[in-house]
Amino acid sequence: MLSKVSTYILCIAVLLGTLMGYISPALALAAGMVSGIFKIANDDFVQKSKKFQKLLLQLSVVGLGFGIHMQQAVEVGSNSFFITLITIVCTFIIAFAIGKILKSERITTILVASGTAICGGSAIAAVSPSLKADSSQTSISLAIVFLLNAIALFIFPYIGHYFGLDQSQFGTWSAIAIHDTSSVVGAAEVYGNEALNIATTTKLVRTLWIIPLVLIISFGSNSKERFAFPWFIFGFIGAMLISSYVPEAGQVSESIVWIARKALIFTLFLIGMQINIAQLKKLGFNILIVGITTWIVLGAISLFYVLNYL
């Protein structure tokens, strides 16, 4: 294991490689995962970087908002409303059906379904208090979602090219079928600028479904717990408004978007460092099958939609 100073040097090297264009989103995530799984990075650094990683991701997403026009965002949001609703409902039905067949633990099944249906770790964190989930249930759900996120970041661009998806189609598909915002943006960034804009907007609109989901779960479990709403969405909207209606912001907006894209790649490296052997050992076979099957079906449904209706 590296010392804390050596780990800082490693991070600086990755950051410089990212800024110079040598490190792609997939490579950043892979490097982070290798550091985490093989315990190369300093444990204390990894633990303390969690909050910074979350903040950097949120700031990166807000920064990407400077590259999106409000009219485009409204159009994308309205076009994806019904497919978003349909896929969310289908995800929960499939997860509950498979969970019942395999007799997987109920709360963990709901957490995995929430993360798959809406926005990965953010959804899991939001609904956990209402379900009164313990740390083991939450960590297992996060580990499953994180593992599938990593796989999606690597394979989705290849699948998109195989099926000949254009920028709009891939942006929509990745936003629906990939769990976390970080991997959605990472995969779309590789595919192209238009795909990146559409994927980011669609994903954040999809994230708003956290609100009705938590309310339904809270009502069903009679819970009064507060939930963690992703407030950075309002920053993203504010950035779009500035970019759309403040002409003087043009040159500055381009620079902010460039910085945000580089920051996101570096964030993927930090996210990759969070996964470790202990997390992988916690993955129960039944709940892992629930997560994988639900994700594959969601990906297939949304791919069919973009191929035939976009």
N, C-alpha and C positions, 0 to 999 in steps of 0.2 A: 504494500500500500504506500502511495506517495505521501509525503508530508504535506501540511497545509500550504506551505510556500510553493512546493513543487506543483500542487494542484492548481494554485493561482497561475503559475507559469503556463501550465497546460491550457487553462481557460483563455489566457491572453493569446496563446498561439492559435487556438481555434478561432478566436474573435478576429485576429489579424487575417487568418486564412479566409474567413467569411467576408470581411470587408474588401479583400482583394479579388474575390470571386472564385477562389479555388475550392470552396466547400459548398456543396449543394445541401438542400434540406435533408435528403435521405442520408447523405454521408454524415451530416451533423448528428442526426438521431442515432445512426449506427455507432458512431464514435462514442457518444454518450452512453449507449447501452453496454458497449464493451467495457467502458470505465466502471459502470455500475455493477454489472454481473460478475466481473472478475476482480471487483474491489480494488481497482487501480486508484480511484480518486479517494481523497481523505474523507472518512465518515462524517466528521464534524462539519466539514465544508459542505458536503452533500445535504445534510440536515438543515443547515442554516441557509442554504441557497433556495430552499423551497419557496419561501415567501418572496424572495427577489425574482425567482423564475415566474411566479404567478403574476407579479406586478409588471414584469417585462413583457409577458404575453399580452396582458391587457393594454399596455401602452402601445405595443406593436399593432394590435388590432385597431385601436383608435387612430394611430398614424395612417393606417391603410385607408381609413375613411376619407382622407384628403385626396385620394385618387378616384373617388366615386362621386358621380353627379346625383343629386337628389331625385331627379326624374327617373334615372336608371334604377335607383333603389326602389322607388315606388312600383315601377313596372315589374321588376324582378320579384318583389314581395307579393304582389297581387297574382302573378303568374304561378307562383309556387305554393299558394295558400292551400289549395285543395289537395294537391299531391302530398304536401306536408301533413295535413290532417289525416289523410288516408294511411300513409305509411306509419304514423305514430300509433294509430288504432291497431293496424295489422301487427305491428311489432309487439304490442302488449298481448294481443290474442295469441300469437305464435309462442311467445315466451311462456305464458301461463299454461298453454296446452302441452308444450314440451316439458315444462317443469312438473306438471301433474303426472305425466307419463313416467318421468324419471324420478319423481318424488324428491325433487330438489327443495332446499330450504326456502320458505315463502318470502321472507324479507329480502334475502340475497337475490332471489329471482326478480322481485320488483325493482331492486336497485340496478341490476344488470339491464333489465328492460328499459328503465328510465334513461340510463346512460346511452343505450343503443338507439333509443327512439329520438332523443333530443340533442344533447350536447355533452355526452361523455361524463368526465369527472365533475363538471359543473352541475349537471343534473343530479348526480349521485350525492354530491355535497348538499344540494338544496333539499332533497327529499329525505335524507337520512334522519334529521331531527324529528320529522313528522312520523316516521316509522319506528322511532326509538331504536334505530340500528346500533349494535355495538361495534367496537373498533374492528373486530375480526370480520364481521359481515361487510363493513364498509371497505376495508382494505382488500378483501377478496374481489369485490365488485370492481374496485378501481384497478386492480392488477389485470383482470380479464379485459376490461375496456382498454387499458393502456397497451396490452399485448396486441390486441386486434388493431389498435390505432397504428402501431409501428408497422404491422404487416401491410395495412392499407396504404400508408405513405409510400411504400416500396412498389406495390403491385398495381395500384390504381392507374397511374399514368400509362403503364404498359397495356392494361386492359382497355383503356380509353382509345389508345392508338390502334389496337387490334380491331375494335369495333368501328373505327373511323369517326369517333365523336368529335364534333367541332367544339370551339371554345365555350360557347353557351351551354351546350349539352353536358360537357365535362364539368363545368362549374356547378351546374345544378345537381348533377349526379353525385359529385363528391360531397357537396353540402348536405345532401340527404343521407348518403350511405356511409359516411365516415363519422366516427363518434365525436372526437374533440376538435375544437376550432383550430388548434395548432396544427394538427395533421391535415385538416381540410385545406387550410391555407398553404401548408407545405407542399401538398400534392398538386394543388392548382397553380402554385407559383412556378412549378416545373413545366406545367402544360402551356402556360401563356398568360399574358397580362389581362386579356378579357376574361379568361377562365378564373383568374385570381379575383377580379372585381366581382364577378357574379357569384362565385363561391363564398366570398366573405360576406356579401350582403345577404344572400340566401341563408347562410348558416346563422347569422345574427338575428334575422327575422325568425328563424326556427327556434332560436334560443328563448324567445319570448313565450314560447309554449310552456316554459318552466312554471309560469304563474298559475295557469289553470290546472296543471298537473299537481302542483303542491297543494292547491286548494282542494282538489278532489281527494287526494291522499289524506290530507288533514281532516277533512270532513268524514271520510270513511273510517279513520282511526280515532276520531274524536280528539285530535291533538291540537294543542294551543301553541306549539313550538314555532318560533320564528324561522324563516328560511333565508338562505343566502342568495339574494337576487344579484345577478351580474350587472352592477350599476355602470360598468364601463361601456355598456351599450349606448348610454346617453352621450358619452364622449364621442363614440363613433358617429352618432347622428349629428352631433355638433360639428364634427370635422367635415362631414358631408355638406352641411349647410354653409360653412365657411367657404369650402371649395366651390360650391355651386353659385353662391350669390355675392361673393367678395372677389371681384376681378383682380385686385391687387395681390391676392394670395397665390396667384398662379405659380410663380417661380419658386416661392417658399414651399408650396404644397408638393411640388415635384421632389424637392430635397427631403421633405419629411417622409414621403412615401418610400424613397430609396433607403433612408435610415430604418424605417419600420420593417421593410423586407429583410434587411440584414439582421436586425435585432430579432426577428422571428426565427431566422435560421439558427442564431446563437441560442435562442430559447429552447429550440428542439434538442440541442446538445445538453443543456441543463436538465431538460425533462428526461432524456435518456439515462442520465446518471441516477435517476431516482429508482429505476427498476433493479432488483437484486435477486439473488438466489432464494432468499427467505420468502419473498413475495411469490415467486414461481412455485415454491413448495406448498404454499397455502391453497393453490388452485385445486378445488375438488373436481373430480371427473364429471359428475352430473351437471354442476352449474357451469362448467367450462363448455360442455356440449350445448347447454341452453344458450350461452352467449354466442358461440360460433354459429350455430344453426340459425338463430334469430338474425344475426348480422348478414349471413349469406343470403337469406330470403329477402331481407330488406334491400340488399344490394341488387338482387335480381329483379325485384319489383320496380325499383327506381330506375334501373338500367332499361327495362322494358318501356317504361314511361318516356324517358328522354329519347329513346330510339324511334318511338312511334308517334309521339305527340309534341316534340319540340323541333 
